[in-house]
Amino acid sequence: MIAKPIVKLLYNGKDCTSDFSKYLNTLSFQDFEDEQSDELNITLNDNDGFFADLWYPEKGDKLTCSIDFDGSAFDC
């Protein structure tokens, strides 16, 4: 059986994993060695306009992500 990563998302300190999971298309994280910030890229499907109001990001909002893969957790 192939292990599947489990993604946990916090938006401004609130767990939004269940809200975002059905809209999550892709997630990638790149951990750079030195002198460059790490990158977290998330692509969400917003066909029904879920992110137009309450979840629409504003300057200063904070998204925190962790990925659990095969029993090992990794904070992004």
Contact map, one row per residue, 1 for C-alpha under 8 A:
1110000000000000000000000000000000000000000000000000000000000000000000000000
1111000000000000000000000000000000000000000000000000000000000000000000000000
1111100000000000000000000000000000000000000000000000000000000000000011000000
0111110000000000000000000000000000000000000000000000000000000000000011000000
0011111000000000000000000000000000000000000000000000000000000000001111000000
0001111100000000000000000000000000000000000000000000000000000000001110000000
0000111110000000100000000000000000000000000000000000000000000000111100000000
0000011111000011100000000000000000000000000000000000000000000000111000000000
0000001111100011100100000000000000000000000000000000000000000011110000000000
0000000111111111100000000000000000000000000000000000000000000011100000000000
0000000011111111000000000000000000000000000000000000000000001111000000000000
0000000001111100000000000000000000000000000000000000000000001110000000000000
0000000001111110000000000000000000000000000000000000000000000111000000000000
0000000001111111000000000000000000000000000000000000000000000000000000000000
0000000111101111110000000000000000000000000000000000000000000000000000000000
0000000111100111111100000000000000000000000000000000000000000000000000000000
0000001111000011111110000000000000000000000000000000000000000000000000000000
0000000000000011111111000000000000000000000000000000000000000000000000000000
0000000000000001111111100000000000000000000000000000000000000000000000000000
0000000010000001111111110000000000000000000100000000000000000000000000000000
0000000000000000111111110000000000000000000000000000000000000000000000000000
0000000000000000011111110000000000000000000000000000000000000000000000000000
0000000000000000001111111000000000000000000111000000000000000000000000000000
0000000000000000000111111110000000000000011110000000000000000000000000000000
0000000000000000000000111110000000000000011110000000000000000000000000000000
0000000000000000000000011111000000000000111100000000000000000000000000000000
0000000000000000000000011111100000000001111000000000000000000000000000000000
0000000000000000000000000111110000000011110000000000000000000000000000000000
0000000000000000000000000011111000000111100000000000000000000000000000000001
0000000000000000000000000001111100000111000000000000000000000000000000000000
0000000000000000000000000000111110001110000000000000000000000000000000000000
0000000000000000000000000000011111011110000000000000000000000000000000000000
0000000000000000000000000000001111110000000000000000000000000000000000000000
0000000000000000000000000000000111111000000000000000000000000000000000000000
0000000000000000000000000000000011111000000000000000000000000000000000000000
0000000000000000000000000000000111111100000000000000000000000000000000000000
0000000000000000000000000000001101111110000000000000000000000000000000000000
0000000000000000000000000000111100011111000000000000000000000000000000000000
0000000000000000000000000001111100001111100000000000000000000000000000000000
0000000000000000000000000011110000000111110000000000000000000000000000000001
0000000000000000000000000111100000000011111000000000000000000000000000000000
0000000000000000000000011111000000000001111100000000000000000000000000000000
0000000000000000000000011110000000000000111110000000000000000000000000000000
0000000000000000000100111100000000000000011111000000000000000000000000000000
0000000000000000000000111000000000000000001111100000000000000000000000000000
0000000000000000000000100000000000000000000111111110000000000000000000000000
0000000000000000000000000000000000000000000011111100000000000000000000000000
0000000000000000000000000000000000000000000001111100000000000000000000000000
0000000000000000000000000000000000000000000001111111000000000000000000000000
0000000000000000000000000000000000000000000001111111111000000000000000000000
0000000000000000000000000000000000000000000001001111111100000000000000000000
0000000000000000000000000000000000000000000000001111111100000000000000000000
0000000000000000000000000000000000000000000000000111111100000000000000000000
0000000000000000000000000000000000000000000000000111111100000000000000000000
0000000000000000000000000000000000000000000000000111111110000000000000000000
0000000000000000000000000000000000000000000000000011111111000000000000000000
0000000000000000000000000000000000000000000000000000001111101000000000000000
0000000000000000000000000000000000000000000000000000000111111000000000000000
0000000000000000000000000000000000000000000000000000000011111000000000000000
0000000000000000000000000000000000000000000000000000000001111100000000000000
0000000000110000000000000000000000000000000000000000000011111110000000000000
0000000000111000000000000000000000000000000000000000000000011111000000000000
0000000011111000000000000000000000000000000000000000000000001111100000000000
0000000011101000000000000000000000000000000000000000000000000111110000000001
0000001111000000000000000000000000000000000000000000000000000011111000000011
0000001110000000000000000000000000000000000000000000000000000001111100001111
0000111100000000000000000000000000000000000000000000000000000000111110001111
0000111000000000000000000000000000000000000000000000000000000000011111111100
0011110000000000000000000000000000000000000000000000000000000000001111111100
0011100000000000000000000000000000000000000000000000000000000000000111110000
0000000000000000000000000000000000000000000000000000000000000000000111111000
0000000000000000000000000000000000000000000000000000000000000000000111111100
0000000000000000000000000000000000000000000000000000000000000000011110111110
0000000000000000000000000000000000000000000000000000000000000000011110011111
0000000000000000000000000000000000000000000000000000000000000000111000001111
0000000000000000000000000000100000000001000000000000000000000001111000000111
